[in-house]
């Protein structure tokens, strides 16, 4: 798969293609339904498949007060789409100026002409152009005028409700990792680089890897069973997402900062992880984050968490390695 950061980066206009347009935040099962239809359409016409998306997410540009974080980073979207067999990914830089484009201008100048558009697939709730004034009816009309077919993909439902990025965010904020995985079609994961912490975990007998996470959404604060990936190797882990309230009072003059700290119990103690990239898959929530009266009480709680995690792996019949 080739990735272009904006249609201006295409070396030349495509002769023909089948395109889908959307944010594809999380590339959940509903999105994957669209991608599968995209690939089928491209195969039937014998032309390349194109995914057209935006960065930053339009909500982050138009409504910054919402402080919305994406479910997954762009690197994950690239990996997922390449794995599915998409030919081209166009990541169009999004700005207020771009958002002000008239619907007809956007479709003609940014999609039809550069992509050689033969067929366009969109979701049932697709809106485009200034103030999202472009709707499906207008898109069908533009297809007739500009010579491309339109296919609208219906919502995919789970438990009687449409699968959507907003639904996944709500489940993530509630720590409902099993529901999140069902909606995504895969476990939720975070990607980050291991950085030096304050050494408190090692001091109480449970050394942790402190992850510097990108601007992804985080699960509800608490303790989770995870699978940690370092390259092609994976390890079972217990991860705390939160502010470390047992020690936060020691951070004078600063508000508690949300941290992601993982203990890999089966990894050799001497392994240096600083600077390495880790991907954490969140599999199960053990409990909420708690403030303990002492480091000793915290150590005992972590030991209980570790015992529960080991039992969970055994119950799953899963081998983390």
N, C-alpha and C positions, 0 to 999 in steps of 0.2 A: 504494500500500500504506500502511495506517495501522499505526503501532507504538504499543503500550501497554506501559508498564513495570509489569506486574502486572495481574491480572484486576480489581483494585479500581479501576483507571483506566478501565475500560470505562464509557462514559456510561450504558449500559443493557445488559442481557443480550441476546445475539444470539438471534434467533428460531430459527435453525437454522444448522448449519455442518458441514463436514467438517474434522477436526482431525488433525494429527500432533504427537507429543510427542518431544522428544529434545534432545541438546546441539548437534548439527549443527556440531561443531567442524571448520572447514575447508570445510564443505559439499562434500565429496568426491563422487565418482561414485556411491558407494553411497547417500549422502544424496540426491543428485539423482534417483535412481531412486524414492525414497520421495516426493519433492516432485512428480514427474511423475504418480505414481499419485494423490497428493492432489488435484492439479488436475483430473485426469480424473474422479475421484469427485465433486468439487464441481460440475463441469460437468454430469455426468449427473443430479445431484439438483437442479440449479438453485439452489445455496446457496453462500455464501462459503467460501473456503478459509482455514484458520487454522494457523499454525505456532506451537507453544507450546514455548518454550525457557527456559533458566535463566541467570542472571548474578548472581554469579560462577559459573564452572564448578563443579559439585558436588565434584569432586576437590580443588579449591583450598580449599574450605571444610572438607571432612571429613578430608582428608589433607594439610594444609599442609606437612608435612615432605617431601613429594615435590617441592615447588617446581615444579609443572607450569605452563608457560605455554601459552596457547591458540595454535593455529596461525594464526588470523586474529582481528582485533578485531571488535567488534560492528558497527561501521560497515560493514565488508566484508560481513558476513552480511546486513545490511539491504539493501545495494546488490544483492547477488546474488539474494535472494529477490524483490525488487521487479522485477528484470529477468526473472525466471522467470514473474511474473504472480500471485504470492500476494496475497491480499486483506488479511489481517491477520497481524501478528506480535505475539505476546504474550511479553514478556521478563519472566519471573517472578523477582523477587529471591529468591536462594537463601540460606538460613541453616541453622544446626543445628536451629533450632526447626521450620523448614519441612520439613527432612529427616525429622523425627520423626513426621510425619503418618502415620496409618494408611492403607493403600492405598485402602480404600473411601472414606475421607473425602476424600483427594486427588482421586480421580476424580469423586466426586459434587459436592463444593463448589467445586473449582477448574477443572473441565472441563465436566461435564455441564450444570450449572445456568447458569453464566455464558455458555457458548458455544452452548447449545441443541444439544448434540451429537447428530448423526444417524449419523455414521460416524467411526471412529477408525482411523488407520493407524499402525502402529509397526514397528520393525525386529525381526528375528528374535531379538535378544539383549536386548530391552527388559525392564527391571525397574523397579519404582516403589514408593514408600512407604517407611516405616521399615525400615532395614536391607535395602532392596530386596526386601522380603518379598513384594511383589506380582509375580506371574509371569503368563505368557500364559494359563495355564489359569484363573486367578482373573479376569483381564481379560475373557475370554470369558464367564465366569459373570456378571460385573457388567454386561456388555453385554445379556445376556438379561434381567437384573433391571431395568436402567435404561433399556432401549429404544434402544440404539445397536448398529450393526453394527461388527464388528471385522475388519480386514484386516491380516495379518502379512506383511511384505515380506521375502523371503529375501535372504541375503547376495549381493552382487555380487562376483564373483571376477575377479582379474587374475593371469595366470600360475599358476593353480591355488590361489591363496590369497585369502581374503576381503579386500576393501578396507576399511580401518579407519583411524581417526585415529591409533591407536598405531603402525600399520605406517608411516604417513606420517612420524610423528615419528622413527622409527628411520632411515628413508631420509634424512630431513633432517639428522639428527645425523651421518650418514655422508657428507654432501655429494653424495648421489646425486640431483641435481636433475632428471635426465631421468625417473627412476622417480617422483619426487615429482609431477612434472607429469602423468604418465600416471595416477596414482592420483587426483589432484585433478580432472583434466580441464582444467587450466589451469596456467600457471606459478605457482610459489610467489612471493608478494610480501610486502614489508614497507612499511609506511606510517610516515612520520616527518616531523618538522619540522627544517629546516636550522638548526643552531646554530653559533656561533663555536667554532672549534677553536684549535689552537695555531699554525697557520700553517706547519707543517712541510712539508706537501705543496707549497704555493706556493714555499717556500724552495728546494726541489729541482727546481722546474720543472713540477710536476704538482699544481695546486690541486685540493683536494677539498672536497666538500660533506659535512659531518659531520651525520649524522642522529640526532636524538633519537627513538628508537624506543619504541613502547608496549611492553606486557608480552607481546609475541608471542614465539613460539619463534624462535630464530635458527638458520641453517644452521651446519654445521661450520665452524670457523675456516678461512679461506683467501681466495683471490682468485677472483672470479666475473665472468663477462660478464653484464651486466644491461641491461634496457631501463628507462629512468627516465621516469616520467610527471610532468609539471608541468602540471596542468590537462588540457587536451586535446592538448598537445604532448608528444612523446616523443623521447628522445635515447639513443644508445648510451652505455654506461658501463662502466667497470671498477671493481669494488667490492671493498674489503677488509673482511672481518669478522674481528675479532680484537683483540689487546691491543697491537698496534704494538710488538713486542718489541725492535726496533732502538733505540727511544728510551725504553722503559718504565723502564729503570734510572734515568732522569733524574727520574722522579716519586718524589721522596723521601718515605719514610714511608707510602706508600699502595700497596695491591695493584693490579696492572694491571686496568683496567676494559675490558670488551668494548665495542668501538666498531664503527660501520658508517660507512665513508668511501668516497665515490664520486667518480671523476674523469669528467667529461663532456667528451670530447675535441672534440666538434663544436660545442659551445656557445661563444658569444662570451665572451671573457675578462672583459669588463667587466660582465657581468650579475650583479646583486646577488640572491642566493638566500636570504639570511638571513631567517628567519621564514616562509619558504614551505613548503608541504607537498609532499613528494615521495613517489611510490610506486615502489618498485623491484621489477621482475620479475626473478627469478634464473633465467637461462637455461642456463648452463654453468659448471662449476668448472674453472678453469685450473690451480690448484696449491694446496698448503697454505701457511699463513702461515710465513714464515721470519724468522730474526734475522740481520741483515747486520752486517758488521764496521764499516761506515761509511755515511754518508748517500749517498756517491757510488755505492757498490755497490747500495744500495736504489734509487737513481735509475735505474741501468742495468737492474735487474730489472723495474721498472715500465715502462720503455721496451719491454722484451721482452714483457711482458704486453699492452701496448697493441698491439704488432704482431700478436700472436696473436689478440687480440680483433678487430682489423680484418680479418684473414684469415678468421676464423670467420664474420663477417657476410657476407663475400663468398661463402664456401662455401655458406652457407644460401640465398643468392640473395635475402636479405631486405634491405629498405630500412628502417632504423630510424626514419626520419622519415616 
